[in-house]
């Protein structure tokens, strides 16, 4: 529940949501995948929460995915 609250808070921030709402594509950012080896976005995190109840059983796993977005 806390993870969902944090995710929704980040998603509500316009400066983050515009870029990280969905997976980045090469059409949007040419050369992105040569620079970013482990892409992450809010939709991917949300899908993991829905599909796998215990995917973020450890908060460090969630923090790691958020860090990927920030990096």
C-alpha positions in Angstrom: 0.0 0.0 0.0 2.8 2.4 0.8 4.6 1.6 -2.4 1.4 2.4 -4.4 1.2 5.8 -2.5 4.8 6.6 -3.4 4.2 5.6 -7.0 1.1 7.7 -7.3 2.8 10.6 -5.8 5.6 10.4 -8.4 3.1 9.9 -11.2 1.3 13.0 -10.2 4.4 15.2 -10.6 4.1 16.6 -14.1 7.9 16.9 -14.6 8.3 13.1 -14.0 5.1 11.8 -15.5 5.7 13.4 -18.9 8.9 11.5 -19.5 8.6 8.4 -17.3 4.9 7.5 -17.5 5.5 4.8 -20.2 8.5 3.0 -21.6 10.7 5.2 -23.7 10.9 4.3 -27.4 13.7 4.9 -29.9 11.2 7.1 -31.9 10.9 9.4 -28.8 14.6 9.4 -27.9 16.9 8.2 -30.6 19.9 6.4 -29.1 18.3 6.0 -25.7 19.0 2.3 -25.4 22.7 2.7 -26.2 23.0 5.1 -23.3 20.5 3.5 -20.9 21.1 -0.1 -20.3 18.4 -0.8 -17.8 15.4 1.5 -18.6 12.5 1.8 -16.2 9.2 3.7 -16.1 6.1 4.1 -13.9 3.9 1.8 -16.1 6.4 -1.1 -15.8 6.4 -0.7 -12.0 2.6 -0.6 -11.9 2.3 -3.7 -14.0 4.7 -5.5 -11.7 2.5 -4.5 -8.7 -0.6 -5.8 -10.5 0.8 -9.1 -11.9 3.0 -10.1 -9.0 1.7 -9.4 -5.5 5.1 -10.0 -3.9 7.3 -8.5 -6.6 8.2 -5.6 -4.3 8.1 -7.6 -1.1 11.3 -5.9 -0.1 11.3 -2.1 -0.3 14.8 -2.2 -1.6 13.6 -3.7 -4.8 11.1 -0.9 -5.3 13.8 1.7 -4.4 16.1 0.1 -7.0 13.6 0.5 -9.8 12.9 4.1 -8.8 16.6 4.7 -8.8 16.8 3.4 -12.3 14.3 6.1 -13.4 16.3 8.8 -11.6 19.6 7.6 -13.0 
